[in-house]
């Protein structure tokens, strides 16, 4: 099995939290408010509960055969040729998600902070930094997460505390004013960002020290990350209202701009910094999963030579998939969750069933 070192369970937890925040912390409140209006926070809470169920599925799959990655599961249970085809589809998913992440970063930077800089340069430099992180191995990724997590979480707490004085509880009324259907549509959208993408951590779980603690750390990271998204969504509704949240492309960033502190200016930079940190780790995890899946699919002994080619293939891919921001948002809202269901639910469930059937068969034949 190819890799460059292991990580501790606490580092896995931090990676999961940062991965979950990623692009979701800025755009998810707007998507949920468009679907569920003032009940967006309920959709976020429902998404968290169902997302934890997905993580239990991934955790069980990982515990059945510890030390085996997702790509190896597919080849073990589905046979060589079918398994390799399914593993390559997992690569395609990780590659597409990585493309969407870097495209989101480019759009955000070009529209808010660096309008004069060509978006291709912004995306290219970001991918170069992510590729360096991936090439240095999983152990380096874990240690880097240790450092930046200590920066991101205090900034997040400062952001939340600064917003609290502007809360208007009337913005939550009426609860379930349009029934349960809009809330369920919001839950559906929330599952695509980011819960069903968490299956990519099945490429990391085998490399966690104290492997028996990996599943617990995975679930804890999901709970923390989902709670952060729930808090941001609720604050957007409480401060800007459902319409104000739904009409913004980056409501989390706009929420930060409403903060007024005498001793600080441009408080929105706090939210931007949290986002930069989290989206970097989301991109790193996607690139890591993509190159490791590719290496294990084609039986390569070392995945590192693949890192920079795969990373820089993401740049043209991002521009082709989403030539402009409207197509990016349309693809995110209308296509991505349905696309993710296949990879985040159906295939892992099939692999889990195949694992149980195989173990039962082995017991019967050995008995």
N, C-alpha and C positions, 0 to 999 in steps of 0.2 A: 504493500500500500504506500503510495507516494505522499510525502508531506515533509515539512520542515519544523518539527517540534510539536509539543502539546501545550494546552492551556489548562488553567485551573477552573473549577466550577464557577467561582465568583467572577472570573473574566468572561466566561460564557454568558452569565447573567447580564453583565454590562454590555456585551456585544448585542444581545437580544434587545435590550432597552433602546440602545442607540439605533439599531436597525429599524425598530418599529417607529421611532419618531421620524427619521428620514424625511422624505417629501410629504409624509402624511400630516405632520404637525402644522404645515402651512395651508394645505389645500383641502384636507378632509372636512374641517368645520364648514366650509362653503358648500361642499358637495352634500353633506348631511342636511344643512339648512335648506338647500334647494328642494330636497325630497321631503323632509319632516318638519320644516319650519321651526317653530319654538320648541318642538319635541326632539330636536336634533340630539340633545344630550341623552335622551332615552335610547335613541338608535345607537349612540356610541356605547352606552352601557350594555345594551343587548348584543352588540358586536363583540364586546369584551367577553361576555359569558360564553357565547358560541365559539369565539376564538380560542378560549381555554379548552373547550372540548376538542378542537382540532389539535391543539398541542398535546392533549392526552393521547390522541391517536398516534401522533408522531413519536411521543415518548414510548408508547407500548411497542411500536415497531422497532425503535432503537434498542429497547431492553430485550427483545426476543433474540436478537443476534448482535450483541455488543461487539464493537470493533469492526463492523461492516458498514460501509457508507451506502447512501441511497443508490448510487450507480451500481454498486455491487449487489444490493438487494435485488434489483431488477434482473440482473444476469443470473443470479442464484436461483430465483423462483420462477422466472419466465423462460429460461433457456438462453443459450448464447446469442442467437440471432435476434430473437424478439426482445430479449433483455437489453442488448446493445442499442436496438432501435428506440426503446423506451428511454434508456439513459440519454441518448442523443436528444430526444425531445425535452428532457429536463435541462440539457445544455441550452437548447433554444429558448426555453422559458427564462433561465437566468440571464441569457444574453439580451433578450428583449427587455427584461426588467432593468438591466444595467443601462440600456439605451434610453429608456424613459427617464431614469434617474438623472443621467447627465444632461438630457434635453431640458428637464425641469430646472436644473441648476442654471443652465445657460439662459433660459428665458427669464428667470428671476433676476439674475445679475444684470442682464442687458436692459431690463425694464425698470430696475430700481436703483442700482448703485453704479453701474458701469455702462451707461448708454452709448458712449463713444467707442467702446472696445468691441472689435468684431467678436461675435458670439462663438465662432469657431476657435478662436484663441482661448477664450474662457473655458470652453469645454475640453480643449486639448490639454491645457495645463492641469485641469482637474483630473483628467484621466491619467496623466503622467504621474501625478502624486499618488493616485489610487494604485497604479501598477507597481510603483516602488513598494508600497505597503504590502501588496499581495506577494511580490517576489521575495520579500524578506521573510515570509513564512508566517504560519499561524501563531507561533510563540510571540513574534514581534507584534502581530495584530492585537493579541491579548494584552501585552504590556502597554501598547499605545492606548488601548481602550481604558486601562487603569488610569492613565494620566488625564485623558480628556473627559472621562466620566466625572472626575472630581471637579472639573471646570464647568461642565454642562449642567449638572444637577443644582449646584448653588445658584447659577444664573437663572435656571428655571424657577426655583423657589423665589428669588428676588423679583422675577417677572410677575409671578402669581400674586405676591404680596402687594406689588405696586398697582395692580389692576383692581384689587378688591374694593378700594374706596369708590370706584365708578360703577359698581354693580347696581342694577335696578331689577328687583325681583319681579316686577310687573311684566318684564319681557318674557317670562316663562309661561305666562297665562295666554290662553286657556290650555291646560294640560290635556293632551289627546283631543284637541278641539276639532280635528278632522278625522277622528277615529284611529284605528290601529294600522290601517294599510299604509299610510305614509311613513309611519315608524318602521314597519317591516321593510319597506323599500330602502329606507336609510340603513337599516341593519345589513341588508344585502350589499349595499355599496361599501359599508365599513369592512365587511369580510374580505373584500378584495384588497383593501388598503388598511392594514398590512398583513392581516392574520393568515391568509392562505399562502402568502409568500414565505411564511416561517418554515415550511417544509425544507427549504434550502439548508437549514441548520442540521439536517440529517447528514450533510456532508462534513459537518464539524464535530458532531457528538462523539464519533469514535476516537477523536484525538483529545478528549477531555480526561485529565487525570482524575482518579477517584471516580471512575465511570458510573458507579452506582449512584453518585450524587448529581450526575449531569441532567437527568430528567427533572429533578426538583429545581435545579438552577434555571432550566429552560422555562418551566412553568412560572417561576418567580419573576423572571425577566419579562415574560409576556404580561403578567399581572401589573407590574410596575409601568411598563411602556403603555399598556392599554389605559391605565388610570391617568397617566399624563395626557393622553389624547382626549380622554373624557373631560378632564379639567379644562383643557384649552377650548374644547367645543362648548362647554357650559359657559365659560367666561365670555366667549365671543357672542353668544346669544344674550347673556345677561348685560353686556355693555353696549353692543352695537345693534341688538335686536335681530330677529330672524331675517328680515329683508336686507338689512345692512350687511349681515354676514353672507347671505346668499349672493349678493351683488358684487362681492369682492373676489378677485382671483386669488389673493393671498390674505384671507381674513385674519390669520394669526399674526401676520406682519402688521396689518392695519390696526389690529387691536393694540399692539405695542406702541404704535404711533399716537394713540390716544392718551398715553400715560404722561402726566405732567408732574415732574419733580424739580424743585427749584435748583438743586445742586447738580442735576444731570441734564444734559441735552442729548437729543437723538437716542432716546431710550430704545427705539426700535432696533438699534444695533445689537441689543441683548438677544432679542429673538432671532435676528439674522445669524449671530454667532452660534447660538444653540443649533440652528438649522444647518449651518455649514459643518459643524462637528458631526451631527447625526447623519446627514446625507453622505458625508465622506465614508463613514463606516458602513452605511447601507450599500454604497457602491463597491467597497472593498469586499464585503461578504458575497455580493453577486459575482464579482470577478473571480474571487477565490473558488466559489462553487463551480462556476463555469469551466475554469481551466482544469480543476481536479476531475470533474465529470468527463471532460474531453480526454484527459490522460488515461483514466480508468476504462473508458469505452474502447480506446484503441491500444490498450495495454502498454502504455509508455512508462518507462521507469522513472521519469522526472518531468513534472509539469511546468517547471520554471521557464523553459524556453518558450512556452506558449503564452506567458503572461502578457508581454508587451504586444505581440500581434493581436491577441484577443482584445486587449484594452483599446488599442487604437482602431480596431474594426468597429468599435462601438460608436465612434464619432460619425462616420458616414451613415451608419445604421440609424442613429438618433435623428439625423437630418432627413433621412428618407421616410422613416416611420411617422414623424411629426414635422412636416415642413413649416408649420406655423403653430402658434399657441392655441388657436381654436380647434385644430385637428387633434392636438395633444389632449386637450380637455375632453373633446368628444370621444376619443379613443379610451380615455381613462374612465369616463362615466358609463359609456354604452357597451364597451367590449371587454375591458380588462377583468372585471369580476367573473363574468361567464367563462372567459378564457382560463382564469385561475382555478375554477372549480375542477377542471380536469386534472390539473397537476397537484393542487392542494388538498383535494378530497378523494376523487374517484380512484386515481392510480394508487395513492398510499393505502386506501381501504382494500383495494384488490390485492396489493402486496401483503397486507396484514392477513387477509383471509387465506392467501396462498401459503403463508408461513404457518398458520395454525393447521391447515390441512396437511402440509408436509410433515410437521412434527407429529401429528396424530398417526399418520401413515407409518412413519419411522418407528413409533412406539409399538404399533400393531405387528409390524414385520419383525422387530427385534424381540417382541414378547412371544 
